[in-house]
Amino acid sequence: MALEQIKMPQLGESVTEGTIEKWLVKPGDHVNKYDALAEVNTDKVTAEVPSSFTGVIKELIANEGDTLAVGEIVCTIETEGGVTEEVVEAAPEQPTAETVKPAEVQKHATPVNREKGAKARYSPAVLKLSQEHGIDLTLVSGTGNEGRITRKDLLKIIESGEIPVAAQAEPVVEQTQATPQAQVTAPPKAAPVNVPVSAGDIEIPVTGVRKAIAANMLRSKHEAPHAWTMIEVDVTNMVQYRDSIKNDFKQKEGFNVTYFAFFVKAVSQALKEFPMMNSMWAGDKIIQKKDINISIAVATEDALFVPVIKNADEKTIKGIAREVNELAAKVRSGKLKSDEMQGGTFTVNNTGSFGSVQSMGIINYPQAAILQVESIVKRPVIMDGGMIAARDMVNLCLSLDHRVLDGLVAGRFLARVKEILENITKENTSVY
């Protein structure tokens, strides 16, 4: 009989810990090698921890919500050959009462008869869809391997409008989610914050993703002395150029060329000329990064993800526009991979998409700066010769780590970005 340990893996470069967001198994479950055991949150990304062995789950060492360092034990597995306990079928995850949304058309059904010994495991994408549309997964027949429910299965049901719901379904509360066994000691709870609560107030549980975001933002504000500066840019020529090509571009390429792609290209070009802006603080030294990898912020309803455009300085405006479009689609469909979040050296945030005209971003640790691109607003501007004209103006707001960067280099960098943007015209700029 052999008892093997599953440890917290390193899910990306510079990742030192992870938080158990959800267990996908429980003690007694039989798992195969490479089966997903748990969903783990690191800094702004969720990944599945696979099993390194085939056997039976013996003990869950960590609770949901626990944060463990890389290499710490998360659970134990009794490998095949020494199994003496009966294999217990996993209870399928159900949507909680708070997340279930009423469907326009609901169809009562009976639970699907699954083969004896088969256990239900659902991918994060399947769980998310089922919760958003109130689908009882026990009533769905899967078309995937070994009858596993796929995202396509749920999309087909959603499109049909016939949402399967148990005939006498009771509201499912949070306690129905898979929890560690009694022998696992619950972690000590943090001292409650004294917030007055009145009738009608809603308590929203903090998810693992939100905890990871909070931890990283807090670390950034505590460790990096933030400084802030802003510059105003006349992008009238850029707006006219982009607007003149956008329809033909969309018809030819199949995706939009956005203003944001022009901004990312200008920033990546300026970073090549001011490489100190592409640096990170490393205690007793500063690391000036060779590659220019632009992090972009993409928000969902309840979280913020920061995928990375690798080697942005080597890409055309078209290439950047394509990658922005693809990365945003992956975030919103739950298909973004851990390695697509790694390696960022500088962040450009499209705050203007929400109508913002001025903001102070928190640096994406351990980077040294973040640039907020605000809304493009038409304003009257006094031109050379004293004439007043309506121009397309935008504010670029830069937050910087004052341990790494000073006002001189930051100011010159912003001035260069301004110069590049103000000189974008149909005659001297190509998107290809």
C-alpha positions as CSV (number, residue, x, y, z in Angstrom):
1,M,0.0,0.0,0.0
2,A,1.4,3.4,-1.0
3,L,0.2,6.8,0.1
4,E,1.2,9.6,-2.3
5,Q,1.2,13.3,-1.7
6,I,-0.2,16.0,-4.1
7,K,1.6,19.3,-3.6
8,M,0.7,22.8,-4.6
9,P,2.3,23.2,-8.1
10,Q,4.0,26.4,-9.4
11,L,1.4,27.6,-12.0
12,G,3.5,30.3,-13.5
13,E,6.7,32.2,-13.3
14,S,7.1,34.2,-10.0
15,V,4.0,32.4,-8.6
16,T,4.8,31.5,-5.0
17,E,1.4,30.4,-3.6
18,G,-2.1,29.4,-4.6
19,T,-5.5,29.5,-3.0
20,I,-7.8,26.4,-3.1
21,E,-11.0,27.9,-4.7
22,K,-12.9,24.6,-5.1
23,W,-12.3,20.9,-4.6
24,L,-13.5,18.8,-7.5
25,V,-13.1,15.6,-5.5
26,K,-13.6,14.3,-2.0
27,P,-12.1,11.5,0.1
28,G,-13.0,8.1,-1.3
29,D,-13.2,9.3,-4.9
30,H,-11.3,7.2,-7.5
31,V,-9.1,9.4,-9.8
32,N,-7.0,8.7,-12.8
33,K,-3.6,10.3,-13.5
34,Y,-4.1,13.8,-14.8
35,D,-7.7,14.1,-13.6
36,A,-8.4,17.5,-12.2
37,L,-8.5,17.6,-8.4
38,A,-9.1,21.2,-7.5
39,E,-9.5,24.7,-8.9
40,V,-6.7,26.9,-7.6
41,N,-6.4,30.7,-7.8
42,T,-3.1,32.4,-8.2
43,D,-2.6,36.1,-9.0
44,K,-5.7,36.8,-11.2
45,V,-5.9,33.4,-12.8
46,T,-7.7,30.1,-12.0
47,A,-6.1,26.8,-13.0
48,E,-6.9,23.1,-12.3
49,V,-4.5,21.0,-10.3
50,P,-4.1,17.6,-11.9
51,S,-3.5,14.3,-10.1
52,S,0.0,12.8,-10.5
53,F,-1.3,9.3,-9.7
54,T,-4.1,6.8,-10.2
55,G,-5.8,5.8,-7.0
56,V,-8.3,6.9,-4.3
57,I,-8.4,10.2,-2.6
58,K,-7.4,9.6,1.0
59,E,-7.5,13.0,2.7
60,L,-7.9,16.6,1.7
61,I,-5.2,18.4,3.7
62,A,-6.3,22.0,2.7
63,N,-9.8,23.5,2.9
64,E,-11.5,25.6,0.3
65,G,-10.2,29.1,0.7
66,D,-6.8,28.1,2.2
67,T,-3.7,29.7,0.6
68,L,-0.7,27.4,0.4
69,A,2.9,28.0,-0.7
70,V,4.2,26.2,-3.7
71,G,5.3,22.7,-2.6
72,E,2.9,22.4,0.3
73,I,0.7,19.3,0.5
74,V,-2.9,19.8,-0.6
75,C,-4.1,16.2,-0.4
76,T,-3.1,12.5,-0.3
77,I,-3.9,9.7,-2.6
78,E,-3.8,5.9,-1.9
79,T,-2.4,4.4,-5.1
80,E,-4.0,1.4,-6.7
81,G,-2.9,-1.9,-5.3
82,G,-3.4,-1.0,-1.7
83,V,-7.0,0.4,-1.8
84,T,-9.2,-1.0,0.9
85,E,-11.9,1.6,1.1
86,E,-15.0,1.7,-1.0
87,V,-15.0,4.2,-3.8
88,V,-17.6,6.8,-3.2
89,E,-19.4,8.5,-6.1
90,A,-18.8,12.2,-6.3
91,A,-21.8,14.5,-5.7
92,P,-22.2,16.9,-8.6
93,E,-21.7,20.6,-8.0
94,Q,-25.0,22.5,-8.0
95,P,-25.7,26.1,-8.7
96,T,-26.2,28.1,-5.6
97,A,-29.4,29.9,-4.9
98,E,-27.7,33.3,-5.3
99,T,-26.3,32.6,-8.7
100,V,-29.3,30.8,-10.3
101,K,-31.1,33.0,-12.8
102,P,-34.7,32.2,-14.0
103,A,-34.9,30.8,-17.5
104,E,-37.6,32.0,-19.9
105,V,-38.5,28.4,-20.6
106,Q,-38.0,25.6,-18.1
107,K,-38.4,21.9,-18.7
108,H,-38.9,19.5,-15.7
109,A,-36.8,16.3,-16.0
110,T,-35.6,13.4,-14.1
111,P,-31.9,12.7,-13.2
112,V,-29.8,11.2,-15.9
113,N,-29.0,7.5,-15.2
114,R,-25.2,7.3,-15.2
115,E,-23.1,4.1,-15.2
116,K,-22.3,2.7,-11.8
117,G,-19.0,3.9,-10.6
118,A,-19.0,6.9,-12.9
119,K,-18.4,10.2,-11.0
120,A,-19.4,13.6,-12.2
121,R,-16.6,16.2,-12.8
122,Y,-17.3,19.5,-14.5
123,S,-15.0,22.0,-16.0
124,P,-15.0,25.6,-14.7
125,A,-16.7,26.7,-18.0
126,V,-19.5,24.1,-17.6
127,L,-20.1,25.1,-13.9
128,K,-20.2,28.8,-14.8
129,L,-22.7,28.3,-17.6
130,S,-24.9,26.0,-15.5
131,Q,-25.0,28.6,-12.7
132,E,-25.7,31.5,-15.0
133,H,-28.7,29.8,-16.6
134,G,-30.0,27.7,-13.7
135,I,-29.2,24.3,-15.4
136,D,-29.4,21.2,-13.1
137,L,-26.4,19.3,-14.3
138,T,-27.7,16.0,-12.9
139,L,-30.4,16.2,-15.6
140,V,-28.1,16.7,-18.5
141,S,-26.7,13.9,-20.7
142,G,-23.2,14.7,-21.8
143,T,-21.7,13.9,-25.2
144,G,-18.0,14.2,-24.1
145,N,-15.6,11.4,-23.2
146,E,-17.3,8.8,-20.8
147,G,-20.5,10.9,-20.9
148,R,-18.8,14.0,-19.5
149,I,-20.9,17.2,-20.0
150,T,-19.2,19.7,-22.3
151,R,-19.7,23.4,-22.8
152,K,-21.2,22.7,-26.2
153,D,-23.9,20.5,-24.5
154,L,-25.0,23.4,-22.4
155,L,-24.9,26.0,-25.2
156,K,-27.2,23.7,-27.2
157,I,-29.6,23.5,-24.3
158,I,-29.5,27.3,-23.7
159,E,-30.1,28.0,-27.4
160,S,-33.2,25.6,-27.4
161,G,-34.7,27.5,-24.4
162,E,-35.6,24.2,-22.7
163,I,-33.7,24.4,-19.4
164,P,-34.0,21.1,-17.5
165,V,-35.1,21.6,-13.9
166,A,-36.0,19.0,-11.3
167,A,-39.7,18.7,-10.8
168,Q,-39.5,19.2,-7.0
169,A,-36.2,21.1,-6.8
170,E,-35.5,22.8,-3.5
171,P,-33.3,25.9,-3.4
172,V,-29.7,24.8,-3.2
173,V,-27.7,26.6,-0.5
174,E,-24.0,27.1,-0.3
175,Q,-23.6,24.1,2.1
176,T,-24.3,21.7,-0.7
177,Q,-21.0,22.4,-2.3
178,A,-18.3,19.8,-1.8
179,T,-16.5,20.3,1.6
180,P,-13.6,18.7,3.3
181,Q,-14.3,15.8,5.7
182,A,-14.7,16.4,9.4
183,Q,-11.2,15.3,10.3
184,V,-9.8,18.3,8.4
185,T,-9.4,21.2,10.8
186,A,-11.0,24.4,9.5
187,P,-8.7,27.4,9.2
188,P,-9.0,30.1,11.9
189,K,-11.3,32.9,10.7
190,A,-10.0,36.4,10.4
191,A,-11.3,38.9,13.0
192,P,-14.6,40.3,11.6
193,V,-14.6,43.9,10.4
194,N,-17.2,45.9,12.3
195,V,-19.5,47.0,9.4
196,P,-23.0,48.2,10.4
197,V,-25.6,46.0,8.7
198,S,-29.1,47.1,8.1
199,A,-32.3,45.4,6.9
200,G,-32.1,44.9,3.1
201,D,-28.2,44.9,3.0
202,I,-26.8,42.1,0.9
203,E,-23.7,40.1,2.0
204,I,-21.6,39.0,-0.9
205,P,-19.0,36.2,-0.3
206,V,-15.5,37.1,-1.4
207,T,-14.3,34.6,-4.1
208,G,-10.8,33.3,-4.4
209,V,-10.2,35.4,-7.5
210,R,-11.3,38.6,-5.7
211,K,-9.1,37.7,-2.7
212,A,-6.1,37.3,-5.1
213,I,-6.8,40.6,-6.7
214,A,-7.1,42.3,-3.3
215,A,-3.8,40.7,-2.1
216,N,-1.9,41.8,-5.2
217,M,-3.3,45.4,-5.1
218,L,-2.6,45.7,-1.4
219,R,1.0,44.4,-1.9
220,S,1.5,46.9,-4.7
221,K,0.3,49.9,-2.7
222,H,2.2,48.8,0.4
223,E,5.5,48.0,-1.3
224,A,5.6,50.4,-4.3
225,P,5.7,54.2,-3.6
226,H,3.2,55.4,-6.2
227,A,3.7,58.6,-8.1
228,W,1.3,59.9,-10.7
229,T,1.4,62.2,-13.8
230,M,-0.8,63.0,-16.7
231,I,-0.4,64.3,-20.2
232,E,-3.0,65.6,-22.7
233,V,-2.8,64.4,-26.3
234,D,-4.5,65.6,-29.5
235,V,-5.4,62.4,-31.4
236,T,-7.6,64.1,-34.0
237,N,-5.6,62.8,-36.9
238,M,-5.4,59.2,-35.4
239,V,-9.2,59.2,-34.9
240,Q,-9.8,60.4,-38.5
241,Y,-7.4,57.7,-39.9
242,R,-8.9,54.9,-37.9
243,D,-12.5,55.9,-38.7
244,S,-11.7,56.0,-42.4
245,I,-10.4,52.4,-42.5
246,K,-12.5,50.6,-39.8
247,N,-15.3,49.4,-42.1
248,D,-13.0,48.0,-44.8
249,F,-10.7,46.5,-42.1
250,K,-13.6,44.7,-40.4
251,Q,-14.9,43.3,-43.7
252,K,-11.4,42.2,-44.7
253,E,-10.0,40.9,-41.4
254,G,-13.1,39.8,-39.5
255,F,-12.4,41.8,-36.3
256,N,-12.3,45.5,-35.3
257,V,-9.3,47.7,-35.4
258,T,-9.8,49.8,-32.2
259,Y,-8.3,53.0,-31.0
260,F,-6.7,51.0,-28.2
261,A,-4.5,49.0,-30.7
262,F,-3.0,52.4,-31.8
263,F,-2.3,53.3,-28.2
264,V,-0.6,49.9,-27.4
265,K,1.5,50.2,-30.5
266,A,2.6,53.8,-29.5
267,V,3.5,52.7,-26.0
268,S,5.5,49.7,-27.1
269,Q,7.4,51.9,-29.5
270,A,8.2,54.4,-26.7
271,L,9.3,51.6,-24.4
272,K,12.0,50.6,-26.8
273,E,13.3,54.1,-26.7
274,F,13.0,54.4,-22.9
275,P,13.8,50.9,-21.6
276,M,13.9,52.0,-18.0
277,M,10.1,52.2,-18.1
278,N,10.2,48.5,-18.8
279,S,11.8,47.6,-15.5
280,M,11.0,45.9,-12.2
281,W,12.3,46.4,-8.6
282,A,14.2,43.4,-7.2
283,G,15.3,44.4,-3.7
284,D,19.0,45.2,-4.1
285,K,18.8,45.7,-7.9
286,I,16.5,46.8,-10.7
287,I,15.8,44.4,-13.6
288,Q,15.4,46.0,-16.9
289,K,13.4,43.6,-19.0
290,K,14.5,42.8,-22.6
291,D,11.1,41.8,-24.0
292,I,8.3,44.3,-24.2
293,N,5.2,42.4,-23.0
294,I,2.1,44.6,-22.6
295,S,-0.4,43.6,-20.0
296,I,-4.0,44.7,-20.8
297,A,-6.8,44.7,-18.2
298,V,-10.0,42.8,-19.2
299,A,-12.9,42.9,-16.7
300,T,-15.7,40.4,-16.2
301,E,-18.8,40.9,-14.0
302,D,-16.9,39.9,-10.8
303,A,-13.2,39.8,-11.6
304,L,-10.3,41.5,-13.4
305,F,-7.9,39.6,-15.6
306,V,-4.7,40.9,-17.1
307,P,-3.6,38.9,-20.2
308,V,-0.4,39.7,-21.9
309,I,0.5,40.7,-25.5
310,K,4.0,39.2,-25.9
311,N,6.6,41.2,-27.8
312,A,4.2,43.9,-28.6
313,D,6.9,46.1,-30.2
314,E,7.4,43.5,-32.9
315,K,3.7,43.4,-33.9
316,T,1.8,45.7,-36.3
317,I,-1.3,47.6,-35.3
318,K,-3.3,44.8,-37.0
319,G,-1.5,42.1,-35.0
320,I,-2.1,44.0,-31.7
321,A,-5.8,44.5,-32.6
322,R,-6.2,40.8,-33.3
323,E,-4.5,39.7,-30.1
324,V,-6.5,42.2,-28.0
325,N,-9.7,40.8,-29.5
326,E,-8.7,37.1,-29.0
327,L,-7.5,37.6,-25.4
328,A,-10.6,39.5,-24.4
329,A,-12.8,36.8,-25.9
330,K,-10.9,34.1,-24.0
331,V,-11.3,36.0,-20.7
332,R,-15.1,36.3,-21.2
333,S,-15.5,32.7,-22.3
334,G,-13.4,31.3,-19.4
335,K,-10.8,29.9,-21.8
336,L,-7.8,32.1,-20.8
337,K,-4.8,30.0,-19.9
338,S,-2.4,30.6,-17.1
339,D,0.6,31.2,-19.4
340,E,-1.3,33.9,-21.2
341,M,-1.3,35.9,-18.0
342,Q,2.5,35.6,-17.4
343,G,5.5,37.7,-18.3
344,G,3.9,41.2,-18.5
345,T,6.4,44.0,-18.2
346,F,4.2,47.1,-18.5
347,T,0.4,47.6,-18.3
348,V,-1.9,49.6,-20.5
349,N,-5.4,50.0,-19.2
350,N,-8.3,51.1,-21.4
351,T,-10.2,53.0,-18.7
352,G,-11.7,55.2,-21.4
353,S,-14.0,52.4,-22.4
354,F,-16.1,53.2,-19.3
355,G,-16.2,56.9,-20.0
356,S,-13.4,57.9,-17.6
357,V,-11.4,61.0,-18.3
358,Q,-8.9,60.9,-15.5
359,S,-7.8,58.0,-13.1
360,M,-5.0,56.9,-10.9
361,G,-4.2,53.2,-11.6
362,I,-2.6,50.8,-9.1
363,I,0.6,49.4,-10.5
364,N,0.4,45.7,-11.6
365,Y,3.0,44.3,-9.2
366,P,6.0,43.7,-9.8
367,Q,5.9,46.0,-12.9
368,A,7.1,49.6,-12.4
369,A,4.3,51.5,-14.2
370,I,0.7,51.4,-15.6
371,L,-0.7,53.7,-18.2
372,Q,-4.4,54.5,-18.1
373,V,-5.9,55.5,-21.6
374,E,-8.9,57.7,-20.9
375,S,-11.9,58.6,-23.1
376,I,-11.3,60.4,-26.3
377,V,-13.4,63.6,-25.9
378,K,-14.0,66.4,-28.5
379,R,-13.1,69.7,-27.0
380,P,-12.4,73.3,-28.3
381,V,-8.7,73.8,-28.5
382,I,-6.7,77.0,-29.2
383,M,-4.5,76.2,-32.2
384,D,-1.4,77.9,-33.5
385,G,-2.3,81.4,-34.6
386,G,-5.0,81.8,-32.0
387,M,-7.8,80.0,-33.9
388,I,-10.2,77.7,-31.9
389,A,-11.0,74.3,-33.3
390,A,-12.9,71.2,-32.2
391,R,-10.3,68.5,-31.6
392,D,-10.3,64.9,-30.3
393,M,-8.4,65.0,-27.0
394,V,-7.4,62.2,-24.7
395,N,-5.7,62.1,-21.2
396,L,-2.9,59.6,-20.6
397,C,-2.5,58.9,-16.9
398,L,0.7,57.2,-15.7
399,S,1.2,55.7,-12.3
400,L,4.9,54.7,-11.5
401,D,6.9,53.0,-8.9
402,H,9.1,55.8,-7.5
403,R,11.8,53.3,-6.4
404,V,12.5,52.5,-10.0
405,L,11.4,55.5,-12.0
406,D,11.8,59.3,-11.5
407,G,9.8,62.1,-13.0
408,L,12.4,62.9,-15.6
409,V,12.3,59.6,-17.4
410,A,8.5,59.2,-16.9
411,G,7.9,62.7,-18.4
412,R,10.1,62.1,-21.4
413,F,8.4,58.7,-22.0
414,L,4.9,60.3,-21.9
415,A,6.1,63.1,-24.2
416,R,7.3,60.5,-26.7
417,V,4.0,58.6,-26.6
418,K,2.3,61.9,-27.2
419,E,4.5,62.7,-30.2
420,I,3.9,59.3,-31.8
421,L,0.1,59.5,-31.4
422,E,-0.1,63.1,-32.6
423,N,1.8,62.2,-35.8
424,I,-0.4,59.2,-36.8
425,T,-1.9,60.0,-40.2
426,K,-3.1,58.1,-43.2
427,E,0.0,59.2,-45.1
428,N,2.7,58.0,-42.7
429,T,1.0,55.1,-40.7
430,S,0.0,51.6,-41.8
431,V,-1.9,49.2,-39.7
432,Y,-0.2,46.3,-41.5
